Amino acid sequence: EEHGCPPLKPEMKTVAVEPQEQMLITDALGGEKIGEQGPHKIQGMGAGLVPKNLDLSVVDEVVPIHSDEAMKMTEELWNIGLPVGVSSGAIVDAAVKVCARPES
């Protein structure tokens, strides 16, 4: 409730998505980076900084998505009639991975 409204579903988890090639949120939370870090191909994500308005205390998990995975999902979404950008492809790919877990 510190953000102005009471939680409607306290069991809800907040998942951040970031480029695997530029894991800045993970780093800010003290996590380990995966693979080589550097430029990525996901427009609109990971502009080389963690946004100042991102409250890391509300992030339960960070899911890194590689640019190639994001681009593949973007193509799949276009093929079913959803013209979205690569950042949307990254978010959908992360959601599919999270929802595929046995506990989800």
C-alpha positions in Angstrom: 0.0 0.0 0.0 3.0 2.3 0.1 2.4 3.1 -3.5 -1.0 4.6 -2.9 -3.4 1.7 -3.4 -4.0 -1.5 -1.6 -3.0 -4.7 -3.4 -6.0 -6.4 -5.0 -4.1 -9.8 -5.2 -1.3 -9.9 -2.6 -0.1 -13.2 -4.1 0.6 -11.5 -7.4 4.3 -11.4 -8.4 5.9 -8.6 -10.4 8.2 -9.7 -13.1 10.6 -7.4 -14.9 12.0 -8.2 -18.3 15.3 -7.1 -19.6 17.7 -7.9 -22.4 20.0 -10.8 -21.5 22.8 -9.0 -23.2 22.4 -6.0 -20.9 21.3 -7.2 -17.5 21.3 -3.9 -15.6 18.2 -4.5 -13.4 19.6 -7.9 -12.4 22.9 -6.2 -11.5 21.1 -3.5 -9.5 19.4 -6.2 -7.5 22.7 -8.0 -6.8 22.0 -10.9 -9.2 24.4 -12.7 -11.5 24.5 -11.8 -15.2 24.2 -14.5 -17.9 26.5 -14.6 -20.9 28.3 -11.8 -22.6 27.1 -8.3 -21.8 26.9 -5.5 -24.3 24.7 -4.2 -27.1 21.3 -5.8 -27.8 18.6 -5.6 -30.5 15.5 -5.0 -28.3 14.4 -1.4 -29.1 12.8 0.3 -26.1 14.5 -1.8 -23.5 17.7 -1.5 -21.6 18.9 1.9 -22.8 22.1 1.4 -20.8 20.5 2.5 -17.5 18.0 1.5 -14.8 15.2 4.0 -15.0 15.1 6.3 -11.9 11.4 5.8 -11.6 11.7 2.0 -11.4 11.1 1.0 -7.7 13.2 -2.1 -7.4 11.5 -3.0 -4.1 8.4 -4.1 -6.1 10.3 -6.4 -8.5 9.9 -10.0 -7.4 11.9 -11.5 -10.3 13.8 -10.4 -13.4 13.6 -12.6 -16.5 16.4 -12.0 -19.1 15.4 -12.5 -22.7 18.1 -12.8 -25.4 17.5 -10.5 -28.5 17.2 -13.5 -30.8 14.4 -15.0 -28.6 12.6 -11.7 -28.6 12.9 -11.3 -32.4 11.6 -14.9 -32.9 8.6 -14.3 -30.6 7.9 -11.0 -32.4 7.8 -12.8 -35.7 5.5 -15.4 -34.3 3.2 -12.7 -33.0 3.2 -11.0 -36.4 2.3 -14.3 -38.0 -0.8 -14.6 -36.0 -1.9 -11.0 -36.7 -0.4 -9.0 -33.9 1.9 -6.4 -35.3 4.1 -5.6 -32.3 7.7 -4.5 -31.7 10.6 -6.5 -30.4 10.2 -5.3 -26.8 6.7 -6.7 -26.9 8.1 -9.9 -28.2 10.5 -10.0 -25.3 7.7 -9.5 -22.8 5.5 -12.2 -24.3 8.4 -14.6 -24.4 9.1 -14.0 -20.7 5.4 -14.4 -19.9 5.3 -17.7 -21.8 8.4 -18.9 -19.9 7.0 -17.9 -16.5 3.6 -19.4 -17.2 5.2 -22.7 -18.3 6.6 -23.3 -14.8 4.9 -26.0 -12.8 4.1 -23.6 -10.0 2.3 -21.2 -12.3 
